[in-house]
Amino acid sequence: MATRAGRVLCAALLRRPRPPHHHLHLPRRSKTTSAQHVAARPRDATFEKLMDGYKSLLKVAAVQDLLLASPGRSLPLPFLSSVAQKLRLNRGAPHFLRRYPRVFSLSPGDPDPAVALTLAAAEAARRESLAAAAGASFAVERLSRLLCMSPSRELPLRAVFKVWRELGLPDDFEESVISQNPGVFSLRDNPQEPNTHLLQLVAGGSGESPRFTPAVETWRNQELVEKKQPEVDEMEIRFGFKQGFPPGMRLSKNFKAKLREWQRLPYPAPYEEIGRGGGGGGRSRAAMRRLEKRAVGIVHEFLSLTVEKMVEVEKISHFRTWFAIDLNIRDLFLDHPGIFYLSTKGKRHTVFLREAYDRGRLVDPNPVYEARMELLQLVLMGKRGLVAPARGGPTSGLDPLEACSSGVR
């Protein structure tokens, strides 16, 4: 896991909080109706149950990064208590650590108790780090694909840092991936934001960018060969996306007709070169529909590049203008429930690629995902199966966690 990410997180915790980012909203919806749109979305119990575990895993991973970045891979308990609010540990560090005894261990320290990872959690972190490092060549392709979806073939480095874990990049990817491949990537100062950099894709000898095939084409080619549904014409497959709706969602005839029409609509593919304005030929209704479908194609491809085929909406929003998407990202997910699923668990909006999951697990897992699932299992087990010391027995007395939370040393 990330020593660099831990250092970045440590620095962020000590900085003053930034003012909240205000998203743009589609003209046809006010903020109130947009919130109602979220509340009225069809629920999918499988994804909601999955997110129940993930919301805890995200907090555990944040603390884990801090521990791995610290000298001796441990931290004084009072330090974690001091940053608990910024880590979203709402009931304090002692209560949080007590919930996950298979992930965190406490040992005597001088002068304060020290928090570290258990052997099982440290092993899961080691396996994830090794899997990410072993996939450095795949990391080059993922970053190249990401850059090719930008009309300018460049992206803010800070935006990439926000999704390094989602993309399965090594924690030192700036050195091990970007710097080690000067013929593929370059960095330049961002003229719009002082002291920040833009990551650029270096053109080849012919001056052309690499040619990539979107992930959705795999499904389309398979459908064209097998033609499972004879009533579906070729145009619906050539420009369509795999659809899978939440259980119990009623699909009216009108909805099905509009969906069939949308599936047949041609659109600029994610890696197709277009103007910096996003292409589409003006602002006619037909052009706007093509631009919307292009946006669907881009976020579909973005999610396909991630380890777990999921990402926080706030994080992907940092790429919106660079991908020339002139739409509200969250509303885009809500408008296409057959392709994406939006969860609001854990006071955050997280989007899943529906087709990538079956019964709460990835259809096509990878080594980084499997290592994270090991940590998730430790999180989900909580205290189950652990025997608490008898009250009044030899181990009784003031719990170090209680001592810290009570101000006792």
C-alpha positions as CSV (number, residue, x, y, z in Angstrom):
1,M,0.0,0.0,0.0
2,A,1.0,3.6,-0.3
3,T,3.8,5.2,1.5
4,R,3.5,8.2,-0.8
5,A,-0.2,8.3,-0.4
6,G,0.2,8.2,3.4
7,R,2.5,11.2,3.2
8,V,0.1,13.1,1.0
9,L,-2.7,12.3,3.4
10,C,-0.7,13.3,6.4
11,A,0.0,16.7,4.8
12,A,-3.6,17.1,3.8
13,L,-4.7,16.5,7.4
14,L,-2.5,19.2,8.7
15,R,-3.8,21.8,6.1
16,R,-6.8,24.0,6.5
17,P,-9.9,22.5,4.8
18,R,-10.6,23.9,1.4
19,P,-14.0,25.5,0.6
20,P,-16.5,23.0,-0.8
21,H,-16.5,22.4,-4.5
22,H,-19.7,23.5,-6.2
23,H,-20.8,21.3,-9.1
24,L,-22.6,22.5,-12.1
25,H,-26.1,21.3,-12.6
26,L,-28.1,20.6,-15.7
27,P,-30.3,23.6,-16.6
28,R,-33.5,21.6,-16.5
29,R,-33.0,20.6,-12.9
30,S,-32.7,22.8,-9.8
31,K,-30.6,21.6,-6.8
32,T,-33.8,20.5,-5.0
33,T,-35.1,18.4,-7.9
34,S,-31.7,16.9,-8.5
35,A,-31.6,15.8,-4.9
36,Q,-35.1,14.4,-5.3
37,H,-33.8,12.6,-8.4
38,V,-31.2,10.8,-6.3
39,A,-33.7,9.9,-3.6
40,A,-36.2,8.5,-6.1
41,R,-33.7,6.3,-7.9
42,P,-34.4,2.5,-8.0
43,R,-32.5,0.7,-5.3
44,D,-30.5,-2.4,-5.9
45,A,-30.1,-4.4,-2.6
46,T,-27.0,-6.3,-3.9
47,F,-25.0,-3.1,-4.5
48,E,-26.3,-1.5,-1.3
49,K,-25.1,-4.4,0.7
50,L,-21.7,-4.3,-1.0
51,M,-21.4,-0.6,-0.3
52,D,-22.2,-1.3,3.4
53,G,-18.8,-3.0,3.6
54,Y,-17.0,-0.7,1.3
55,K,-17.9,2.4,3.3
56,S,-16.0,0.9,6.3
57,L,-13.2,-0.3,4.1
58,L,-12.5,3.2,2.8
59,K,-12.1,4.5,6.4
60,V,-9.8,1.5,7.3
61,A,-7.7,2.1,4.1
62,A,-7.2,5.8,5.1
63,V,-5.9,4.9,8.5
64,Q,-3.8,2.1,6.9
65,D,-2.1,4.5,4.6
66,L,-1.1,6.7,7.5
67,L,0.4,3.7,9.4
68,L,2.3,2.4,6.3
69,A,3.8,5.9,5.8
70,S,4.9,6.3,9.4
71,P,8.3,5.4,10.9
72,G,8.1,1.9,12.2
73,R,4.7,1.6,10.5
74,S,2.9,2.6,13.7
75,L,1.5,5.8,15.1
76,P,0.7,7.1,18.7
77,L,-2.9,6.7,19.5
78,P,-3.3,10.4,20.5
79,F,-2.3,11.4,17.0
80,L,-5.0,9.3,15.4
81,S,-7.5,10.8,17.9
82,S,-6.4,14.3,16.8
83,V,-7.2,13.6,13.2
84,A,-10.2,11.4,13.7
85,Q,-12.7,14.1,12.5
86,K,-10.8,14.6,9.2
87,L,-10.7,10.8,8.7
88,R,-14.4,10.7,9.2
89,L,-14.0,8.6,12.4
90,N,-17.2,10.1,13.8
91,R,-17.1,8.4,17.2
92,G,-13.3,8.9,17.7
93,A,-10.2,6.8,17.0
94,P,-10.5,4.4,20.0
95,H,-14.0,3.4,19.1
96,F,-13.0,2.9,15.4
97,L,-10.0,0.8,16.2
98,R,-12.0,-1.4,18.6
99,R,-14.4,-2.3,15.8
100,Y,-11.6,-3.8,13.7
101,P,-9.3,-5.9,15.9
102,R,-8.3,-8.1,13.0
103,V,-6.9,-5.0,11.2
104,F,-5.4,-2.9,13.9
105,S,-3.4,-3.8,16.9
106,L,-2.4,-1.8,20.0
107,S,0.9,-2.1,21.8
108,P,2.5,-0.3,24.8
109,G,4.5,2.8,23.8
110,D,6.5,5.5,25.4
111,P,4.8,7.6,26.4
112,D,1.6,6.6,24.5
113,P,0.1,3.4,23.2
114,A,1.1,2.7,19.5
115,V,-1.3,1.6,16.8
116,A,-0.1,-0.7,14.0
117,L,-1.5,-3.2,11.5
118,T,-2.1,-6.8,12.5
119,L,0.0,-9.4,10.6
120,A,-3.0,-10.4,8.5
121,A,-3.8,-6.8,7.5
122,A,-0.1,-6.1,6.8
123,E,0.1,-9.1,4.6
124,A,-3.0,-8.0,2.6
125,A,-1.4,-4.6,2.1
126,R,1.9,-6.2,1.0
127,R,0.1,-8.4,-1.5
128,E,-1.8,-5.4,-3.0
129,S,1.4,-3.4,-3.3
130,L,3.2,-6.3,-5.0
131,A,0.3,-6.8,-7.4
132,A,0.2,-3.1,-8.3
133,A,4.0,-3.0,-8.8
134,A,3.9,-6.2,-11.0
135,G,1.3,-4.6,-13.2
136,A,3.5,-1.6,-14.1
137,S,3.1,-2.3,-17.8
138,F,-0.6,-2.3,-17.5
139,A,-0.4,0.9,-15.6
140,V,1.3,2.5,-18.6
141,E,-1.6,1.4,-20.8
142,R,-4.3,2.6,-18.3
143,L,-2.7,6.0,-18.0
144,S,-2.4,6.2,-21.8
145,R,-6.0,5.3,-22.3
146,L,-7.1,7.9,-19.7
147,L,-5.1,10.6,-21.5
148,C,-6.5,9.6,-24.9
149,M,-10.0,10.3,-23.7
150,S,-9.0,13.9,-23.2
151,P,-9.2,16.0,-26.5
152,S,-6.0,17.8,-25.5
153,R,-4.3,14.5,-24.5
154,E,-3.4,15.9,-21.1
155,L,-4.8,15.8,-17.6
156,P,-4.0,17.5,-14.3
157,L,-1.6,15.3,-12.3
158,R,-3.5,16.2,-9.1
159,A,-6.7,14.6,-10.6
160,V,-4.7,11.4,-11.4
161,F,-3.4,11.3,-7.9
162,K,-7.0,11.3,-6.6
163,V,-7.7,8.0,-8.5
164,W,-4.3,6.3,-8.3
165,R,-5.7,3.5,-6.1
166,E,-8.9,3.1,-8.2
167,L,-6.7,2.6,-11.3
168,G,-4.4,0.1,-9.5
169,L,-1.3,2.3,-10.0
170,P,1.8,1.7,-7.9
171,D,2.0,4.1,-4.9
172,D,5.1,5.6,-6.5
173,F,3.6,5.8,-10.0
174,E,5.0,9.3,-10.7
175,E,8.5,7.8,-10.6
176,S,8.0,4.1,-11.5
177,V,5.5,4.7,-14.4
178,I,5.7,8.4,-15.6
179,S,9.4,9.1,-15.2
180,Q,10.4,5.6,-16.4
181,N,8.5,6.1,-19.7
182,P,9.6,9.5,-21.1
183,G,8.7,8.3,-24.6
184,V,5.1,7.9,-23.5
185,F,4.5,10.6,-20.8
186,S,5.7,14.1,-20.0
187,L,4.9,16.7,-17.3
188,R,4.6,20.4,-17.8
189,D,3.6,23.3,-15.6
190,N,-0.1,24.0,-15.5
191,P,-0.6,27.6,-16.6
192,Q,-4.1,27.7,-15.0
193,E,-2.9,26.6,-11.5
194,P,0.5,27.7,-10.2
195,N,2.6,24.9,-8.6
196,T,0.7,22.1,-10.3
197,H,1.5,20.0,-13.3
198,L,-0.2,18.6,-16.4
199,L,0.4,15.0,-17.4
200,Q,0.7,14.8,-21.2
201,L,0.7,11.9,-23.7
202,V,3.8,12.1,-25.9
203,A,3.0,11.6,-29.6
204,G,4.8,8.9,-31.5
205,G,7.1,9.4,-34.5
206,S,4.1,9.7,-36.7
207,G,2.6,12.4,-34.5
208,E,-0.4,10.2,-33.8
209,S,-1.7,9.0,-30.4
210,P,-2.0,5.3,-29.7
211,R,-5.2,3.6,-31.0
212,F,-7.3,1.9,-28.3
213,T,-10.5,-0.1,-28.5
214,P,-13.1,0.7,-25.8
215,A,-14.0,-2.1,-23.4
216,V,-17.6,-2.1,-24.5
217,E,-16.6,-3.4,-27.9
218,T,-15.8,-6.7,-26.4
219,W,-19.5,-7.1,-25.4
220,R,-20.7,-5.8,-28.8
221,N,-18.5,-8.2,-30.8
222,Q,-19.7,-11.1,-28.6
223,E,-23.3,-10.1,-29.1
224,L,-22.9,-9.8,-32.8
225,V,-21.4,-13.3,-33.0
226,E,-23.9,-15.0,-30.7
227,K,-26.9,-12.8,-31.6
228,K,-28.7,-14.0,-28.4
229,Q,-31.8,-11.9,-29.1
230,P,-32.9,-12.2,-32.8
231,E,-35.3,-9.3,-32.4
232,V,-32.4,-6.9,-31.6
233,D,-31.1,-5.4,-34.8
234,E,-27.4,-4.9,-35.6
235,M,-27.5,-1.1,-35.0
236,E,-28.6,-1.6,-31.4
237,I,-25.6,-3.7,-30.8
238,R,-23.1,-1.7,-32.8
239,F,-23.8,1.5,-30.8
240,G,-25.4,0.0,-27.7
241,F,-24.4,-0.8,-24.2
242,K,-25.2,-3.8,-22.1
243,Q,-28.2,-3.1,-19.9
244,G,-29.2,-4.6,-16.6
245,F,-31.8,-2.9,-14.5
246,P,-32.4,-3.0,-10.7
247,P,-34.7,-5.8,-9.5
248,G,-38.3,-4.6,-9.4
249,M,-37.8,-1.6,-11.7
250,R,-40.8,-1.3,-14.0
251,L,-39.9,-0.7,-17.6
252,S,-42.8,0.9,-19.5
253,K,-43.4,0.5,-23.2
254,N,-42.5,4.1,-23.7
255,F,-39.2,3.7,-21.8
256,K,-38.3,0.6,-23.8
257,A,-39.0,2.4,-27.0
258,K,-36.8,5.4,-26.0
259,L,-34.0,3.0,-24.9
260,R,-34.1,1.2,-28.2
261,E,-33.8,4.5,-30.0
262,W,-30.9,5.6,-27.8
263,Q,-29.1,2.3,-28.3
264,R,-29.2,2.8,-32.0
265,L,-27.8,6.4,-31.8
266,P,-24.3,6.8,-33.3
267,Y,-21.9,8.8,-31.2
268,P,-18.2,9.8,-31.0
269,A,-16.3,6.9,-29.3
270,P,-14.2,7.7,-26.2
271,Y,-10.9,7.5,-28.1
272,E,-12.1,9.2,-31.2
273,E,-10.3,12.5,-31.8
274,I,-12.7,15.5,-31.5
275,G,-12.3,19.2,-31.0
276,R,-11.6,20.6,-27.6
277,G,-15.2,21.7,-27.3
278,G,-16.4,18.1,-27.3
279,G,-17.5,17.8,-31.0
280,G,-21.0,16.9,-31.9
281,G,-21.6,19.7,-34.4
282,G,-23.4,22.5,-32.6
283,R,-26.1,22.6,-30.0
284,S,-29.0,21.0,-31.8
285,R,-31.1,18.4,-30.0
286,A,-29.5,15.6,-32.0
287,A,-26.0,16.9,-31.3
288,M,-26.7,17.2,-27.6
289,R,-28.0,13.6,-27.6
290,R,-24.7,12.4,-29.3
291,L,-22.7,14.4,-26.8
292,E,-24.6,12.8,-23.9
293,K,-24.0,9.3,-25.3
294,R,-20.3,10.2,-25.8
295,A,-20.2,11.1,-22.1
296,V,-21.8,7.8,-21.2
297,G,-19.1,6.0,-23.3
298,I,-16.3,7.9,-21.6
299,V,-17.4,7.2,-18.0
300,H,-18.2,3.6,-19.0
301,E,-14.6,3.3,-20.2
302,F,-13.3,5.1,-17.2
303,L,-15.0,2.6,-14.9
304,S,-13.7,-0.2,-17.0
305,L,-10.1,1.0,-16.3
306,T,-10.6,0.9,-12.5
307,V,-9.6,-2.1,-10.4
308,E,-13.1,-2.5,-8.8
309,K,-15.2,-1.0,-11.6
310,M,-16.4,1.7,-9.2
311,V,-15.4,5.2,-8.2
312,E,-16.6,8.1,-6.1
313,V,-18.5,10.6,-8.2
314,E,-16.6,13.5,-6.7
315,K,-13.3,12.0,-8.0
316,I,-14.5,11.4,-11.5
317,S,-15.9,14.9,-11.6
318,H,-12.4,16.3,-11.6
319,F,-12.0,14.9,-15.1
320,R,-15.3,16.3,-16.4
321,T,-14.0,19.4,-18.2
322,W,-10.9,17.7,-19.4
323,F,-13.0,15.0,-21.1
324,A,-15.1,17.8,-22.6
325,I,-18.2,16.5,-20.8
326,D,-20.7,19.4,-20.6
327,L,-23.1,17.5,-18.3
328,N,-23.6,16.9,-14.7
329,I,-21.9,13.6,-14.0
330,R,-24.2,12.5,-11.2
331,D,-27.3,13.1,-13.3
332,L,-25.7,11.1,-16.1
333,F,-25.5,8.1,-13.9
334,L,-29.0,8.5,-12.7
335,D,-30.4,8.8,-16.2
336,H,-28.9,5.5,-17.3
337,P,-29.7,3.0,-14.5
338,G,-29.3,0.0,-16.8
339,I,-25.5,0.8,-17.2
340,F,-24.6,2.4,-13.9
341,Y,-25.6,2.1,-10.2
342,L,-25.3,5.1,-7.9
343,S,-25.1,4.4,-4.2
344,T,-25.2,7.1,-1.5
345,K,-24.0,5.0,1.4
346,G,-21.4,6.4,3.8
347,K,-22.3,10.0,3.0
348,R,-20.7,9.8,-0.4
349,H,-21.9,9.1,-3.9
350,T,-20.2,6.0,-5.5
351,V,-21.0,4.7,-9.0
352,F,-20.6,1.1,-10.1
353,L,-20.5,-0.4,-13.6
354,R,-23.4,-2.8,-13.4
355,E,-22.2,-5.3,-16.0
356,A,-18.9,-5.8,-14.2
357,Y,-20.6,-7.4,-11.1
358,D,-22.5,-10.6,-10.5
359,R,-24.0,-11.2,-7.0
360,G,-21.8,-8.6,-5.4
361,R,-18.4,-9.7,-6.9
362,L,-16.4,-8.8,-9.9
363,V,-17.1,-11.0,-12.9
364,D,-13.4,-10.7,-14.0
365,P,-11.3,-10.2,-10.8
366,N,-7.7,-9.2,-10.8
367,P,-4.8,-9.6,-8.3
368,V,-5.2,-6.1,-6.8
369,Y,-8.9,-6.7,-6.3
370,E,-8.3,-10.0,-4.7
371,A,-5.8,-8.5,-2.2
372,R,-8.4,-5.8,-1.3
373,M,-11.0,-8.4,-0.8
374,E,-8.7,-10.0,1.8
375,L,-8.7,-6.7,3.7
376,L,-12.4,-6.3,3.3
377,Q,-13.0,-9.8,4.8
378,L,-11.0,-8.7,7.9
379,V,-13.1,-5.6,8.1
380,L,-16.4,-7.5,7.8
381,M,-15.4,-10.1,10.4
382,G,-15.1,-7.3,13.0
383,K,-15.0,-8.9,16.4
384,R,-16.7,-12.1,15.5
385,G,-15.1,-15.2,17.0
386,L,-12.8,-13.2,19.3
387,V,-13.0,-14.0,23.0
388,A,-13.2,-10.9,25.3
389,P,-11.2,-11.0,28.5
390,A,-13.3,-11.9,31.6
391,R,-14.4,-8.9,33.7
392,G,-12.2,-8.6,36.8
393,G,-9.7,-11.1,35.4
394,P,-5.9,-10.6,35.1
395,T,-6.3,-8.5,32.0
396,S,-8.8,-6.1,33.4
397,G,-8.1,-2.5,34.2
398,L,-8.1,0.7,32.2
399,D,-8.2,-0.1,28.5
400,P,-5.4,1.9,26.7
401,L,-8.0,3.0,24.2
402,E,-10.3,4.2,27.0
403,A,-7.3,5.9,28.6
404,C,-6.5,7.9,25.5
405,S,-10.1,8.8,24.8
406,S,-10.5,9.9,28.5
407,G,-7.2,11.9,28.5
408,V,-5.5,9.5,30.8
409,R,-1.9,8.4,30.1
